[in-house]
Every structure is written in C-alpha cells, then in structure tokens.
Amino acid sequence: MEKKFEKMNVIVIGAGSGIGQATTMRLLTEGARVFAIDVSTESHINSIVNL
C-alpha cells in the first residue's frame, strides 16, 4: 500500500494535544517527516512518549 505523504516534510503547530496531536500521528503513519511544535513543554514530553 502506498503511503500518501511519503517523503513529504510537514510542520504541525499545536502538536502537543487535540487535533494537532492527532494530525501529527496520522501524518507519521502515512510516511511524512514531521516537525511537531507546541508551546507547552509538558505536552511535548507526553506526545514524544506516545510516539
């Protein structure tokens, strides 16, 4: 199965929770290289652990 976003670079702002986090996870499963940004350090740590 071809990954829709394979080899694409994507920046997600607000990636620590909610829609931003869900978008980040989906893009990763679709093969994208994701640079995830959020203002909350705690959200970053939790998101990284979930990856």
N, C-alpha and C positions, 0 to 999 in steps of 0.2 A: 504494500500500500504506500502510495506516495504521500509524503508529509507536505502539507500545504505551505508552510512557512520555512521549509528547509533552506539553510544558508542565508536567511534574512536576518539583519540586525534590527532589533526593536528596543526602544526606550519606553518603559512604563513608569509613569509618575503616579504616586499613591499606591505603590505595590505592596504595602505592609498589611493591608486588610481589605475586606469587601470586594468590590468589583475589580479594583486594581490587582489584588492578590489572585483572584480567580482568572483574570486575563493573563497574568504572568504564568500561572500554572498551565493554562491551555496552550499558550504560545510555546512553552518549553516542550510540551508533549507533541506539538506539531513541528518540532525541529528548529525553532527560531533560537538565535543567540540573543538573550535578553539582558539588558542593563536595567535593573529594578531600583527605583528611587522612592523613598518615603521620608517624611520629616521626623517620624517617631523612631528612635533607636530601638525601643522595646519591640515594636512591630517588625523591624528588620531582623532582629535576633529570632523571633518566633517564626518568621517566614523562612529564614535560612534553614532552621531546624526541620521544618516541614518539607523542604525540598529533598 
